């Protein structure tokens, strides 16, 4: 009898454990189902939003007319960006008798996956990357010749792929040149570069850009959008804009977008759809325009894109997503910092940069790194800069404010400021000495930061070219556009 009761008790324990395990499994499955539904709902919401914006903006975007310009200069960070962004513009301009010149900043030799797949290699040597650079040059030449541009109107600068950001930030006017870890050189190894053996320094990039602009005298310059997420693209944008400021350029400027999350949506060839701004960028301080294309131009653009065989092999869907009814361009004008009246710096009248928020998944969970807006004002003695984040600024997040100061067309120097916790300090780089922060002031309150810079410490600059970046453990979380702020 005792054995029978003991057996019953054991059976009961086993039964209860089994029931508990079933409940735990059910809870786990339930949580997984809920999570999967949440992800699916967000994906569907994103797609619906993108398709609705495609329909809406296709009817709202004003038209630009490239045929109204006589000399058009296009800057491309890599071999293919000129065709993705402006193949239609090139066709319309050439048909109207305009002259078009294309400047390619890098040879796109740093795309390791594409180089490896094209050469059938897992481990690549420096000579392989250089060979890949020449291959990509040939693809650009073929694509542009198909569009009607002569070889003499294609310029390759030969700067390091994946390295333009460093030339802009750390090796701008440094004593030593940037070392390209892929081609294993401090200078361009290409025999057909605009300046042979040019050292990898930012000032040389500016020198080359200014030389080409002075020689060609364009009335329209097309270059990457400052909010493009690819470092080579936003750095190209910064280099071109910096050069235009020094030259006092008065012509027209159009900017184009290539890299922004999974834009353009959807990937693949959809010639009946339109290129429209990403939803989060549509309602910022950018003016968006389009250049409509007819069926013949669309087909010709598609044929030119197919000339980039090395890229088609690894990202056909992305490249073909630019075969649409139009081409998309942005105009990002200069902002004006008004005279400071001693009131709230974060008043709308002092707003100079308006950034998209919640536009990157990681920023949904780290709101203290999500840049909302930047404010600026000035009086007879000081320049006041206000930074507003979406959430409270976190101590573990570093904030970097990069400022280039000008007096009219003359470049005066720069400030590279790091904000960590409640402290502000100057960042040391390879670049020559920068303006002092000794007399500057800094305040921080939740998601607001205020910086006061004495004008005399910036040699009484009347124009600032600046950008803000946020980082966590060395990883970039958000970055604002590089914008020109006029002190009036």
C-alpha positions in Angstrom: 0.0 0.0 0.0 2.8 2.4 0.9 4.6 1.5 -2.4 1.3 2.3 -4.2 1.0 5.7 -2.5 4.6 6.5 -3.2 4.1 5.6 -6.8 1.0 7.8 -7.0 3.0 10.7 -5.4 5.8 10.2 -8.0 3.3 10.2 -10.8 1.7 13.3 -9.4 5.1 15.1 -9.2 5.9 14.0 -12.8 2.5 15.1 -13.9 2.8 18.6 -12.3 6.3 19.0 -13.7 5.0 18.1 -17.1 2.2 20.6 -16.8 4.6 23.3 -15.7 6.9 22.6 -18.6 3.9 22.7 -21.0 3.0 26.1 -19.5 6.5 27.4 -19.9 6.7 26.2 -23.5 3.3 27.8 -24.2 4.5 31.1 -22.7 7.7 31.0 -24.8 5.8 30.3 -27.9 3.3 33.0 -27.0 6.1 35.5 -26.5 7.8 34.5 -29.8 4.5 34.8 -31.7 3.8 38.2 -30.2 7.4 39.3 -31.1 7.0 37.9 -34.6 3.7 39.7 -35.1 5.2 43.0 -33.8 8.1 42.7 -36.3 5.7 41.8 -39.1 3.4 44.8 -38.2 6.4 47.2 -38.2 7.6 45.9 -41.6 4.1 46.2 -43.1 3.8 49.7 -41.6 7.2 50.7 -43.1 6.2 49.3 -46.5 2.8 51.0 -46.5 4.4 54.2 -45.5 7.0 54.0 -48.3 4.4 53.1 -50.9 2.1 55.9 -49.8 5.0 58.4 -49.8 6.0 57.2 -53.3 2.5 57.9 -54.6 2.2 61.2 -52.8 5.6 62.7 -53.7 5.5 61.5 -57.3 2.8 64.1 -57.8 4.3 66.8 -55.5 8.0 67.1 -56.5 8.8 70.2 -58.6 10.7 69.6 -61.8 14.3 70.6 -62.5 15.6 71.3 -66.0 19.2 70.3 -66.6 19.0 71.5 -70.2 18.9 75.1 -68.9 22.6 74.8 -67.9 25.5 75.1 -70.2 28.3 73.4 -68.2 27.5 70.7 -65.7 30.0 69.2 -63.3 29.1 65.9 -61.5 31.1 64.6 -58.5 30.8 60.8 -57.7 32.4 59.2 -54.6 32.7 55.8 -56.5 32.5 54.4 -60.0 28.8 54.0 -60.6 27.3 56.9 -58.4 27.4 59.2 -61.4 25.2 56.9 -63.4 22.8 55.9 -60.6 22.2 59.5 -59.7 22.4 61.4 -62.9 22.2 59.3 -66.1 19.0 61.0 -67.1 20.4 64.5 -66.3 23.4 63.6 -68.5 21.2 62.6 -71.4 19.0 65.7 -71.2 22.0 68.0 -70.9 23.9 66.5 -73.9 20.8 66.5 -76.0 20.5 70.3 -75.4 24.1 70.9 -76.4 25.4 71.4 -72.8 28.9 70.2 -71.7 29.1 67.6 -69.0 32.2 66.6 -67.0 32.3 63.8 -64.4 34.8 63.7 -61.5 35.2 60.3 -59.6 36.7 60.8 -56.2 37.8 57.2 -55.5 38.1 54.1 -57.8 35.8 52.0 -55.6 38.7 49.6 -55.0 37.9 49.0 -51.3 34.8 46.9 -52.0 36.3 43.7 -50.7 33.4 41.4 -51.3 33.0 42.5 -54.9 36.7 42.3 -55.6 36.9 38.8 -54.1 33.9 37.6 -56.1 35.1 39.1 -59.4 38.6 37.6 -59.0 37.6 34.3 -57.4 39.8 35.0 -54.3 39.2 34.9 -50.6 42.4 36.7 -49.6 43.2 39.8 -51.6 46.6 41.5 -51.9 47.2 45.2 -52.5 47.8 44.6 -56.2 44.3 42.9 -56.4 42.6 46.0 -55.0 44.5 48.2 -57.4 43.5 45.9 -60.3 39.9 46.1 -59.1 40.1 49.9 -59.2 41.2 49.9 -62.8 38.4 47.5 -63.6 35.8 49.8 -62.0 37.3 52.7 -64.0 36.7 50.8 -67.2 33.1 50.2 -66.2 32.5 53.9 -65.6 34.1 54.8 -68.9 31.9 52.3 -70.8 28.7 53.4 -69.0 29.4 57.1 -69.5 30.4 56.6 -73.1 27.0 54.8 -73.6 25.4 58.0 -72.3 27.4 60.2 -74.7 30.3 61.5 -72.5 33.8 61.4 -74.1 36.7 59.9 -72.1 38.4 63.3 -71.9 35.5 64.5 -69.8 35.9 61.8 -67.1 38.4 62.6 -64.3 39.6 60.0 -61.8 41.1 61.6 -58.7 42.4 58.3 -57.2 41.7 59.0 -53.5 41.2 56.1 -51.1 37.9 54.2 -51.1 36.5 54.0 -47.6 39.0 56.7 -46.6 37.5 60.1 -47.6 36.0 60.5 -44.1 39.5 60.3 -42.6 41.0 62.8 -45.1 38.2 65.2 -44.1 38.4 64.7 -40.4 41.8 63.5 -39.3 44.2 64.1 -42.2 42.9 67.4 -43.6 46.1 69.4 -43.4 48.3 67.0 -41.4 52.0 66.6 -41.7 51.6 62.9 -42.5 49.4 61.4 -45.1 46.6 58.8 -44.6 47.7 55.2 -45.1 45.3 53.1 -47.2 45.4 49.6 -45.6 44.0 48.0 -48.7 46.3 49.3 -51.4 49.1 49.7 -48.9 50.0 53.3 -50.0 50.1 56.9 -48.7 49.3 58.2 -52.2 47.4 57.3 -55.3 48.9 54.3 -56.9 47.0 54.9 -60.2 48.8 56.1 -63.3 45.8 58.0 -64.6 44.9 60.0 -61.5 44.2 63.7 -62.0 47.4 64.5 -60.0 49.8 61.6 -60.2 51.1 60.2 -56.9 48.9 62.7 -55.0 49.4 62.3 -51.2 46.3 61.3 -49.2 45.5 64.6 -47.5 42.3 66.6 -47.3 43.9 69.8 -48.6 45.0 68.0 -51.8 41.4 66.9 -52.3 40.3 70.5 -52.0 43.1 71.7 -54.3 42.1 69.2 -57.0 38.4 70.1 -56.7 39.0 73.8 -56.9 41.4 73.4 -59.9 38.8 71.5 -61.8 36.0 74.0 -61.0 38.2 77.0 -62.0 39.1 75.3 -65.3 35.7 74.0 -66.3 33.6 77.0 -64.9 30.4 75.1 -64.4 27.0 76.8 -63.9 25.6 73.6 -62.2 27.4 71.3 -59.8 25.9 68.0 -58.8 27.3 66.2 -55.8 26.2 63.8 -52.9 23.5 64.7 -50.4 25.0 65.7 -47.1 22.7 63.3 -45.2 23.8 60.3 -47.2 24.8 57.6 -44.7 27.9 56.3 -46.6 31.0 58.0 -45.2 32.6 58.5 -48.7 29.4 60.2 -49.9 28.9 62.7 -47.0 32.7 63.3 -47.0 32.6 64.0 -50.8 29.7 66.4 -50.1 31.7 68.2 -47.4 34.8 68.5 -49.6 32.8 69.9 -52.5 30.9 72.4 -50.3 34.1 73.5 -48.6 35.7 74.1 -51.9 32.7 76.1 -53.1 32.8 78.3 -50.0 36.5 79.1 -50.6 35.8 79.9 -54.3 32.7 82.0 -53.6 30.8 79.9 -56.1 27.6 81.5 -57.3 26.2 78.8 -59.6 23.5 76.2 -59.0 24.0 73.2 -56.7 22.0 70.0 -56.7 22.6 67.1 -54.3 21.7 63.4 -54.8 21.0 60.6 -52.4 22.3 57.0 -52.9 22.7 55.4 -49.4 20.0 55.8 -46.7 19.0 52.6 -44.9 17.1 50.3 -47.4 16.2 53.2 -49.7 15.2 53.1 -52.5 12.2 51.0 -51.6 11.7 48.4 -53.0 14.9 47.0 -54.4 14.9 45.7 -58.0 13.9 47.1 -61.4 10.7 49.0 -61.1 10.6 51.4 -64.1 7.0 52.4 -63.4 7.7 53.7 -59.9 9.3 57.0 -58.8 12.3 57.9 -56.8 11.0 59.8 -53.8 12.7 61.0 -50.6 12.9 58.6 -47.7 9.9 59.3 -45.5 12.0 60.6 -42.6 13.9 63.0 -44.8 10.8 64.3 -46.6 9.8 66.7 -43.9 13.1 68.2 -42.8 14.9 71.4 -44.0 15.6 70.0 -47.4 13.9 71.0 -50.7 13.3 68.0 -52.9 13.0 68.0 -56.7 12.9 65.6 -59.6 14.1 65.3 -63.2 11.5 63.2 -65.1 12.7 60.7 -67.6 10.9 59.3 -70.7 10.9 55.6 -71.7 14.0 55.9 -74.0 16.0 57.6 -71.2 15.0 55.0 -68.7 16.1 52.2 -70.9 19.4 53.9 -71.7 20.0 54.4 -68.0 19.3 50.7 -67.4 21.8 49.7 -70.1 24.5 51.9 -68.6 23.9 50.5 -65.1 24.3 47.0 -66.6 27.9 48.1 -67.7 28.9 47.9 -64.0 29.4 44.1 -64.2 31.5 43.9 -61.0 28.7 45.5 -59.0 25.8 43.8 -60.7 27.3 40.5 -59.4 26.9 41.5 -55.8 24.1 44.0 -55.6 21.9 43.9 -58.7 18.7 44.7 -56.8 20.2 47.9 -55.3 21.6 49.2 -58.5 18.4 48.5 -60.5 16.3 50.3 -57.9 17.5 53.5 -59.5 15.8 52.7 -62.8 12.7 54.7 -62.2 10.5 57.3 -63.8 12.7 60.1 -62.5 15.9 61.1 -60.8 15.8 62.7 -57.3 17.7 65.8 -56.2 17.9 68.0 -53.1 18.7 71.6 -52.4 20.1 72.3 -49.0 20.5 76.1 -48.6 22.6 78.0 -46.1 21.2 78.7 -42.6 21.3 82.1 -40.9 22.2 82.6 -37.3 20.3 85.6 -36.1 21.4 88.2 -33.5 21.0 86.9 -30.0 18.5 88.8 -27.9 19.3 87.1 -24.6 16.1 85.0 -24.6 15.7 81.2 -25.0 18.4 79.9 -27.4 16.1 77.0 -28.3 13.4 79.3 -29.6 12.3 78.4 -33.2 13.8 81.6 -34.5 17.3 80.4 -33.8 16.8 77.0 -35.4 19.5 76.4 -38.1 19.6 72.6 -38.6 16.5 70.3 -38.4 17.4 66.6 -38.4 15.3 63.5 -39.0 14.6 61.6 -35.8 13.9 57.9 -35.1 15.3 57.2 -38.6 17.7 54.4 -37.4 16.5 51.3 -35.5 19.1 51.7 -32.8 18.1 55.2 -32.1 14.6 54.0 -31.0 16.2 52.5 -28.0 19.0 55.2 -27.5 17.1 58.5 -27.7 19.9 60.3 -26.0 22.0 59.8 -29.2 19.3 60.8 -31.6 20.0 64.4 -32.9 16.8 66.5 -33.1 18.0 70.0 -34.0 20.8 72.5 -33.8 20.3 76.2 -32.9 22.7 79.1 -33.4 22.8 82.8 -32.7 25.4 85.5 -32.1 26.0 89.0 -30.6 29.0 91.3 -30.7 31.1 89.1 -28.5 30.0 85.5 -28.7 28.6 82.7 -30.9 25.9 80.6 -29.2 25.2 77.0 -30.3 22.4 74.9 -28.9 22.0 71.2 -29.4 18.7 69.4 -28.8 18.5 65.6 -28.6 15.4 63.5 -28.7 16.0 62.1 -25.2 18.2 63.0 -22.2 21.9 63.1 -23.1 23.7 60.1 -21.6 27.1 60.1 -20.0 28.3 57.0 -21.9 27.5 58.7 -25.2 30.1 61.0 -26.7 29.0 64.0 -28.8 31.4 65.5 -31.4 30.8 68.9 -32.8 33.1 69.7 -35.8 33.3 73.3 -36.9 35.1 74.9 -39.8 35.3 78.7 -39.6 35.4 81.2 -42.4 35.7 85.0 -42.8 33.9 85.6 -46.1 35.8 83.2 -48.5 38.9 82.7 -46.4 39.2 79.5 -44.3 40.4 80.4 -40.8 40.7 77.1 -39.0 38.6 74.6 -37.1 37.3 73.3 -33.8 36.7 69.7 -33.1 34.8 69.4 -29.8 34.0 66.4 -27.7 31.3 66.4 -25.1 31.3 63.6 -22.5 29.1 63.9 -19.4 29.3 67.4 -18.2 32.6 68.2 -19.7 33.7 69.7 -23.1 37.2 69.4 -24.5 39.1 69.8 -27.8 39.8 66.6 -29.7 43.4 66.1 -30.8 43.9 64.8 -34.4 46.7 64.6 -36.9 45.6 68.0 -38.2 47.5 71.2 -37.4 46.6 73.2 -34.2 43.0 74.3 -34.0 41.1 77.1 -32.2 41.3 77.1 -28.4 38.3 76.2 -26.1 39.9 77.8 -23.0 37.4 80.7 -22.9 34.4 78.8 -24.1 31.4 77.8 -21.9 29.2 74.7 -21.8 25.9 73.9 -20.1 23.9 70.7 -20.2 20.3 70.0 -19.0 18.6 66.8 -19.9 18.3 66.7 -23.7 19.6 70.3 -24.2 23.3 71.4 -24.5 24.5 75.0 -24.9 27.9 76.1 -26.0 29.2 79.7 -25.9 32.2 80.5 -28.1 34.0 83.9 -28.0 34.2 85.4 -31.5 37.7 86.6 -30.9 38.8 82.9 -30.4 37.5 82.2 -33.9 39.2 85.2 -35.4 35.8 86.9 -35.8 34.5 84.4 -38.3 31.3 85.3 -40.1 30.5 81.9 -41.5 30.6 78.4 -39.9 30.5 75.0 -41.6 29.5 72.4 -39.0 28.2 69.0 -38.2 27.4 67.0 -35.0 28.0 63.3 -34.5 27.1 60.9 -31.6 29.0 57.8 -30.7 28.9 54.9 -28.2 32.1 53.0 -27.5 33.5 54.3 -30.8 30.5 53.3 -32.9 28.6 56.1 -34.6 24.9 56.3 -33.7 23.8 59.5 -35.5 25.2 62.3 -37.5 23.8 65.6 -38.7 24.3 67.1 -42.1 27.3 69.4 -42.8 25.6 72.8 -43.0 26.7 76.4 -43.6 25.7 78.8 -40.9 25.9 82.5 -41.8 26.4 85.0 -38.9 24.2 87.9 -39.9 
